[in-house]
Amino acid sequence: MNSENNKKYLKRHSIRLKNYDYTQTGMYFVTICVQDWIQLFVDIADGAMKLNDVGRMVEKIWREIPEYYSNVDIDEYIIMPNHMHGIIVLMNDDGHPQ
């Protein structure tokens, strides 16, 4: 990514709600980006993306999140060449997101 594109991303503003408690139960959409937007997670050949070793490691760790955090679950996710999107579910002690 060139420096002009980098500047565009640096100017982005936060869409977080002020005074919202993001530790409360619910479903949260998260995006995790590779530093400098380097294409790190996939190999592209013949117009198709395929997870490489790093991408498979990211997917494995994402899927293991509920094993390490008892009140956390995961939902849909997608791994792109230089970032991933996913939904994390924070549950109460009864195992419900609300």
Secondary structure, DSSP 8 states (H G I E B T S, - for coil): --HHHHHHHHT------TT--TTSSEEEEEEEE-GGG---SEEEETTEEEE-HHHHHHHHHHHHHHHH-TTEEEEEEEE-SSEEEEEEEE--TTS---
